[in-house]
């Protein structure tokens, strides 16, 4: 809604009597000064996601706001429009990841103070994601826990969800089943903060689970709305829609509908603006072309992904998709980025071992036939003796939703009372 936003900002500019001379004067602490500070704070979003430009405007806003916090941008708003990956949003120029990490730290130090904590921990999460994608798992784990702690202190659900999915990926590399389960459990905590838009947060949780389930090629329990690309009415931002589309296309890819994947991505490509987001679109396109026997076209997309990610040493995505790419990632790195070969091979070996261990432990007949992940969650809590209102509170849904899931569970498991759940879920 950029056009509407810009029109409103221009209208406010006129209403407040703002001009170049006003902005050059030192603020006097009046109500008008505060309003100008609010206007400048909002104006910074016109330069999103270019952090240097945004920070310059923020410094000016800070002068007008003084020691007051914004009453317009509140910490309860979804950080970064619901995008749980700062790397996706702010990694805009290949080869500049470290510089952008520093720019985000400068930005957050001002922005978070002006908004009473909005976005707290996002700069640390960017560093954590960067370390993980470079294959530095130990550094990534420490930074992810740090980001989660900072985010929880300010109830920044989106940042904490980003830290949780990163910790799940770290656990995979460590073959740590218990760590993976802890990371998944922490997602529910992040979704339970007060005054959050729970409907959007639940959609975001579905997206994150979809990413992880696709990673393990366990598509059964991906939310139906993601399988069917039913995005209408879910209030998703463009960033969240792109993430949801990636889950949907990955699902189709694993279902063998590769022609549909290629056609959809060709149509959507102009709207996938983030270089980091495009990186994963490249992999999906490459794997789909490989499935059709178009090795030359697949190689072009792997080479495009390499040009976007490997100048910053981001080898982990190539390691994760190596097996599905039939050796193409190995060929490109060995030929064009020899300095990264040893790191890539080490990460690929670690990922492969962890993937096999966790998939066997977590996704080998864990759920009863035909139950979705959410139905299983509800059934398991009911089997533990929780009442419907307690289940609803724990999962941040309505009691009506709990009853609907339980009816589906009873029908699928062919039982007629809760007491029989314990035996069926053994």
C-alpha positions as CSV (number, residue, x, y, z in Angstrom):
1,X,0.0,0.0,0.0
2,X,2.9,2.3,-0.7
3,X,0.9,4.8,-2.8
4,X,-1.8,5.2,-0.1
5,X,1.0,5.6,2.5
6,X,2.8,8.2,0.5
7,X,-0.4,10.2,-0.1
8,X,-1.2,10.2,3.6
9,X,2.3,11.3,4.5
10,X,2.1,14.2,2.0
11,X,-1.2,15.2,3.5
12,X,0.2,15.2,7.0
13,X,3.2,17.2,5.8
14,X,0.8,20.0,4.7
15,X,-1.4,19.8,7.8
16,X,1.5,20.1,10.2
17,X,3.0,23.0,8.3
18,X,6.3,21.1,7.8
19,X,8.9,22.6,5.5
20,X,12.7,22.5,5.1
21,X,13.2,25.5,7.4
22,X,11.2,23.8,10.2
23,X,13.2,20.7,10.0
24,X,16.5,22.7,10.2
25,X,15.5,24.4,13.4
26,X,16.2,22.8,16.8
27,X,12.9,21.4,18.2
28,X,11.4,23.2,21.2
29,X,9.8,20.3,23.0
30,X,6.3,21.5,22.1
31,X,3.4,19.3,21.0
32,X,4.1,20.3,17.4
33,X,7.7,19.2,17.8
34,X,6.5,15.8,18.9
35,X,4.1,15.5,16.0
36,X,6.9,16.4,13.6
37,X,9.1,13.7,15.2
38,X,6.3,11.1,14.7
39,X,6.0,12.2,11.1
40,X,9.8,11.8,10.6
41,X,9.7,8.4,12.2
42,X,7.0,7.3,9.8
43,X,8.8,9.0,6.9
44,X,11.8,6.7,7.4
45,X,9.7,3.8,6.1
46,X,9.6,5.5,2.7
47,X,13.3,4.4,2.4
48,X,12.6,0.8,3.6
49,X,14.7,-1.4,3.5
50,X,17.7,0.9,2.8
51,X,19.1,1.1,6.3
52,X,21.5,4.0,5.8
53,X,18.8,6.3,4.5
54,X,16.4,5.2,7.2
55,X,18.9,5.9,10.0
56,X,19.6,9.4,8.8
57,X,15.9,10.2,9.1
58,X,15.6,8.4,12.4
59,X,18.4,10.6,13.9
60,X,16.4,13.7,12.9
61,X,13.2,12.2,14.4
62,X,15.0,11.5,17.7
63,X,15.8,15.2,18.0
64,X,12.1,16.1,17.8
65,X,10.9,13.3,20.0
66,X,13.5,13.9,22.7
67,X,13.1,11.5,25.5
68,X,9.6,10.5,24.5
69,X,8.6,7.3,22.7
70,X,6.4,7.1,19.7
71,X,2.7,6.8,20.2
72,X,2.2,5.8,16.6
73,X,4.6,2.9,16.1
74,X,4.0,0.6,19.1
75,X,6.0,-2.5,20.2
76,X,2.9,-4.6,19.8
77,X,3.0,-4.1,16.0
78,X,4.4,-7.0,14.0
79,X,8.0,-6.2,13.4
80,X,9.1,-5.9,9.8
81,X,5.5,-6.6,8.6
82,X,5.7,-10.2,9.9
83,X,8.9,-11.2,8.2
84,X,10.8,-13.4,10.7
85,X,14.0,-13.3,8.7
86,X,16.0,-10.0,8.8
87,X,18.4,-11.4,6.3
88,X,15.6,-11.8,3.8
89,X,14.5,-8.2,4.3
90,X,17.8,-6.3,4.7
91,X,20.4,-8.4,2.7
92,X,20.0,-6.3,-0.4
93,X,23.4,-6.3,-2.1
94,X,25.5,-9.4,-2.6
95,X,28.9,-9.0,-1.0
96,X,27.7,-6.4,1.5
97,X,26.3,-8.6,4.3
98,X,28.7,-7.6,7.0
99,X,28.2,-3.9,6.1
100,X,24.5,-4.3,6.2
101,X,24.7,-6.1,9.6
102,X,26.5,-3.1,11.0
103,X,23.9,-0.8,9.4
104,X,21.1,-2.7,11.1
105,X,22.8,-2.5,14.5
106,X,22.9,1.3,14.1
107,X,19.3,1.5,13.0
108,X,17.9,-0.7,15.7
109,X,19.8,1.2,18.5
110,X,17.9,4.3,17.6
111,X,14.6,2.8,16.3
112,X,14.0,0.5,19.2
113,X,14.6,3.3,21.7
114,X,12.1,5.6,19.9
115,X,9.4,2.8,19.8
116,X,9.8,1.4,23.3
117,X,11.4,-1.8,22.0
118,X,9.9,-2.5,18.6
119,X,12.3,-4.7,16.6
120,X,14.5,-5.5,19.6
121,X,16.9,-8.3,18.8
122,X,16.4,-8.1,15.1
123,X,20.0,-6.9,14.5
124,X,21.4,-9.8,16.6
125,X,19.1,-12.2,14.6
126,X,20.6,-10.9,11.4
127,X,24.1,-11.8,12.7
128,X,22.8,-15.2,13.8
129,X,21.3,-15.9,10.3
130,X,24.5,-14.8,8.6
131,X,26.6,-17.0,10.8
132,X,24.3,-20.0,10.1
133,X,24.3,-19.5,6.4
134,X,28.1,-19.3,6.4
135,X,28.1,-22.7,8.2
136,X,29.3,-21.3,11.6
137,X,26.8,-23.2,13.6
138,X,28.2,-22.5,17.1
139,X,28.2,-18.8,16.5
140,X,24.7,-19.0,15.1
141,X,23.4,-20.8,18.1
142,X,24.8,-18.3,20.6
143,X,23.5,-15.4,18.7
144,X,20.1,-16.9,18.2
145,X,19.7,-17.5,21.9
146,X,20.8,-13.9,22.5
147,X,18.3,-12.6,20.0
148,X,15.5,-14.7,21.5
149,X,16.3,-13.4,25.0
150,X,16.3,-9.7,23.9
151,X,13.1,-10.2,21.9
152,X,11.2,-11.9,24.7
153,X,12.1,-9.1,27.0
154,X,10.2,-6.7,24.7
155,X,7.6,-9.3,23.6
156,X,8.8,-9.1,20.0
157,X,7.0,-12.3,18.7
158,X,8.3,-12.1,15.1
159,X,11.9,-11.8,16.1
160,X,11.5,-14.6,18.6
161,X,9.9,-16.8,16.0
162,X,12.9,-16.1,13.7
163,X,15.3,-17.1,16.4
164,X,13.2,-20.3,17.0
165,X,13.3,-21.5,13.4
166,X,17.0,-20.8,13.3
167,X,17.6,-22.8,16.5
168,X,15.6,-25.6,14.8
169,X,18.0,-25.5,11.9
170,X,21.0,-25.5,14.2
171,X,19.6,-28.5,16.0
172,X,19.4,-30.3,12.6
173,X,23.1,-29.7,12.0
174,X,23.9,-31.0,15.5
175,X,21.7,-34.1,15.1
176,X,20.0,-32.8,18.3
177,X,16.4,-34.1,18.4
178,X,15.7,-32.7,21.8
179,X,17.0,-29.3,20.7
180,X,14.8,-29.3,17.7
181,X,11.7,-30.1,19.8
182,X,12.7,-27.3,22.2
183,X,12.9,-24.8,19.3
184,X,9.4,-25.9,18.1
185,X,8.0,-25.5,21.6
186,X,9.5,-22.0,21.9
187,X,7.4,-20.9,18.8
188,X,4.2,-21.4,20.8
189,X,5.6,-19.1,23.6
190,X,6.4,-16.5,21.0
191,X,2.8,-16.6,19.7
192,X,1.3,-16.1,23.2
193,X,2.5,-12.6,23.9
194,X,-0.2,-10.1,25.0
195,X,-1.8,-7.8,22.5
196,X,-0.4,-9.5,19.4
197,X,-2.4,-10.0,16.3
198,X,-2.9,-13.7,17.0
199,X,-4.6,-14.5,13.6
200,X,-1.6,-13.2,11.7
201,X,0.8,-14.9,14.2
202,X,-0.9,-18.2,13.7
203,X,-0.6,-17.8,9.9
204,X,3.1,-17.1,10.5
205,X,3.5,-20.2,12.6
206,X,1.9,-22.3,9.9
207,X,4.4,-20.8,7.4
208,X,7.4,-21.6,9.6
209,X,6.2,-25.1,10.2
210,X,5.7,-25.5,6.5
211,X,9.3,-24.5,5.9
212,X,10.5,-27.1,8.4
213,X,8.2,-29.8,7.2
214,X,9.2,-29.3,3.5
215,X,12.8,-29.5,4.7
216,X,12.2,-33.0,6.0
217,X,10.0,-33.8,2.9
218,X,7.0,-34.5,5.3
219,X,4.3,-32.6,3.5
220,X,1.3,-34.4,5.1
221,X,1.0,-32.0,8.0
222,X,1.6,-28.7,6.1
223,X,-1.4,-26.4,6.7
224,X,-4.1,-26.9,4.1
225,X,-4.2,-23.2,3.2
226,X,-0.6,-23.3,2.3
227,X,-1.0,-26.5,0.3
228,X,-3.8,-24.8,-1.7
229,X,-2.3,-21.3,-1.8
230,X,-5.4,-19.9,-0.2
231,X,-3.9,-16.6,0.9
232,X,-7.0,-14.5,0.6
233,X,-8.4,-13.0,3.8
234,X,-5.3,-13.8,5.9
235,X,-4.0,-10.2,6.1
236,X,-0.6,-11.3,4.9
237,X,2.0,-8.6,4.1
238,X,3.9,-9.0,0.8
239,X,6.9,-10.4,2.8
240,X,4.7,-13.0,4.5
241,X,2.9,-13.8,1.1
242,X,6.3,-14.5,-0.5
243,X,7.2,-16.8,2.4
244,X,3.9,-18.6,2.1
245,X,4.3,-18.9,-1.7
246,X,7.7,-20.5,-1.1
247,X,6.2,-23.1,1.2
248,X,3.4,-23.7,-1.3
249,X,5.8,-24.1,-4.2
250,X,8.2,-26.3,-2.2
251,X,5.2,-28.5,-1.4
252,X,4.2,-28.7,-5.1
253,X,7.8,-29.5,-6.0
254,X,7.9,-32.4,-3.6
255,X,4.6,-33.6,-4.9
256,X,6.1,-33.8,-8.4
257,X,4.1,-30.9,-9.9
258,X,7.2,-29.3,-11.2
259,X,5.7,-27.8,-14.4
260,X,3.2,-25.9,-12.2
261,X,6.1,-24.7,-10.0
262,X,8.1,-23.4,-12.9
263,X,5.1,-21.6,-14.4
264,X,4.0,-20.0,-11.1
265,X,7.5,-18.8,-10.3
266,X,8.0,-17.3,-13.8
267,X,4.8,-15.3,-13.2
268,X,5.7,-14.3,-9.7
269,X,9.4,-13.6,-10.2
270,X,9.2,-9.8,-10.7
271,X,7.6,-9.4,-7.3
272,X,10.3,-11.4,-5.4
273,X,12.4,-8.3,-4.8
274,X,14.8,-9.6,-2.1
275,X,18.1,-11.0,-3.3
276,X,18.1,-13.5,-0.4
277,X,14.5,-14.5,-1.1
278,X,15.3,-14.9,-4.7
279,X,18.1,-17.2,-3.7
280,X,15.6,-19.9,-2.6
281,X,13.4,-19.3,-5.6
282,X,16.5,-20.1,-7.7
283,X,16.9,-23.5,-5.9
284,X,13.2,-24.4,-6.4
285,X,13.5,-23.5,-10.1
286,X,16.7,-25.5,-10.5
287,X,15.3,-28.6,-8.8
288,X,12.1,-28.4,-10.8
289,X,14.1,-28.2,-14.1
290,X,16.3,-31.1,-13.0
291,X,13.1,-33.2,-12.5
292,X,12.2,-32.4,-16.1
293,X,15.7,-33.3,-17.4
294,X,16.6,-29.7,-18.2
295,X,20.0,-29.8,-16.6
296,X,21.4,-26.8,-18.5
297,X,18.5,-24.6,-17.4
298,X,18.9,-25.9,-13.8
299,X,22.6,-25.0,-13.9
300,X,21.8,-21.4,-14.9
301,X,19.6,-21.0,-11.8
302,X,22.3,-22.5,-9.5
303,X,24.8,-20.1,-11.0
304,X,22.5,-17.2,-10.4
305,X,22.1,-18.3,-6.8
306,X,25.8,-18.6,-6.4
307,X,26.4,-15.0,-7.7
308,X,23.9,-13.7,-5.1
309,X,25.0,-15.7,-2.1
310,X,28.6,-16.9,-2.4
311,X,30.3,-13.5,-2.4
312,X,29.3,-13.5,1.3
313,X,30.2,-17.1,1.9
314,X,26.6,-18.3,2.3
315,X,27.2,-22.0,1.7
316,X,24.5,-23.6,3.9
317,X,21.6,-23.2,1.4
318,X,23.8,-25.0,-1.3
319,X,24.6,-27.8,1.2
320,X,20.9,-28.2,2.1
321,X,19.8,-28.5,-1.5
322,X,22.9,-30.4,-2.8
323,X,21.3,-33.8,-2.9
324,X,18.1,-32.6,-4.8
325,X,20.3,-30.7,-7.2
326,X,22.1,-33.8,-8.3
327,X,25.6,-32.5,-7.8
328,X,25.1,-29.1,-9.6
329,X,25.8,-27.1,-6.5
330,X,29.0,-29.1,-6.0
331,X,30.1,-28.4,-9.6
332,X,29.5,-24.7,-9.4
333,X,31.3,-24.2,-6.1
334,X,34.3,-26.3,-7.1
335,X,34.6,-24.5,-10.5
336,X,33.8,-20.9,-9.5
337,X,34.4,-20.6,-5.7
338,X,37.3,-23.0,-4.9
339,X,38.0,-21.1,-1.6
340,X,34.7,-22.2,-0.3
341,X,34.9,-25.9,-1.3
342,X,36.2,-27.3,2.1
343,X,33.6,-25.3,4.0
344,X,30.8,-26.4,1.7
345,X,31.7,-30.0,1.9
346,X,31.9,-29.9,5.7
347,X,28.5,-28.2,6.0
348,X,27.0,-30.6,3.4
349,X,28.2,-33.7,5.4
350,X,27.0,-32.3,8.7
351,X,23.6,-31.4,7.2
352,X,23.1,-34.8,5.6
353,X,23.9,-36.6,8.8
354,X,21.6,-34.4,10.9
355,X,18.8,-34.6,8.3
356,X,18.8,-38.4,8.4
357,X,18.9,-38.5,12.2
358,X,16.1,-36.1,12.8
359,X,13.9,-37.4,10.0
360,X,14.1,-40.9,11.4
361,X,13.5,-39.7,14.9
362,X,10.7,-37.2,14.3
363,X,9.0,-38.0,11.0
364,X,8.8,-41.8,10.9
365,X,5.2,-42.6,11.7
366,X,5.1,-40.2,14.6
367,X,1.5,-39.1,13.8
368,X,-1.5,-41.4,13.5
369,X,-2.6,-41.8,9.9
370,X,-4.3,-38.7,8.3
371,X,-4.0,-36.4,11.3
372,X,-2.7,-33.0,10.6
373,X,0.0,-31.5,12.9
374,X,-2.6,-29.2,14.6
375,X,-5.1,-32.1,15.1
376,X,-2.3,-34.1,16.7
377,X,-1.4,-31.2,19.0
378,X,-5.0,-30.9,20.1
379,X,-5.5,-34.7,20.5
380,X,-2.3,-35.0,22.5
381,X,-3.3,-32.2,25.0
382,X,-6.8,-33.7,25.3
383,X,-5.2,-37.1,26.0
384,X,-3.2,-35.5,28.8
385,X,-6.5,-34.5,30.5
386,X,-6.7,-30.8,29.4
387,X,-10.2,-29.3,29.0
388,X,-11.2,-27.5,25.8
389,X,-10.7,-24.1,27.3
390,X,-7.2,-25.0,28.6
391,X,-6.2,-26.4,25.2
392,X,-7.6,-23.2,23.5
393,X,-5.5,-21.0,25.8
394,X,-2.3,-23.1,25.4
395,X,-2.6,-23.1,21.6
396,X,-4.0,-19.5,21.3
397,X,-7.1,-20.5,19.4
398,X,-10.8,-20.5,20.2
399,X,-12.7,-23.2,22.0
400,X,-14.8,-23.6,18.8
401,X,-11.6,-24.4,16.9
402,X,-10.6,-27.0,19.5
403,X,-14.0,-28.7,19.2
404,X,-13.7,-28.7,15.4
405,X,-10.3,-30.4,15.6
406,X,-11.4,-32.9,18.2
407,X,-14.4,-33.9,16.0
408,X,-12.0,-34.5,13.1
409,X,-9.7,-36.5,15.3
410,X,-12.5,-38.7,16.6
411,X,-13.7,-39.4,13.1
412,X,-10.2,-40.2,11.7
413,X,-9.3,-42.4,14.7
414,X,-12.8,-44.0,14.7
415,X,-13.3,-43.3,18.4
416,X,-16.3,-41.8,20.3
417,X,-14.7,-40.4,23.5
418,X,-11.6,-38.7,24.9
419,X,-10.7,-41.6,27.1
420,X,-9.7,-43.6,24.1
421,X,-7.2,-41.1,22.9
422,X,-4.4,-42.3,25.1
423,X,-4.4,-45.8,23.6
424,X,-4.7,-44.4,20.0
425,X,-1.8,-42.0,20.5
426,X,0.7,-44.4,22.0
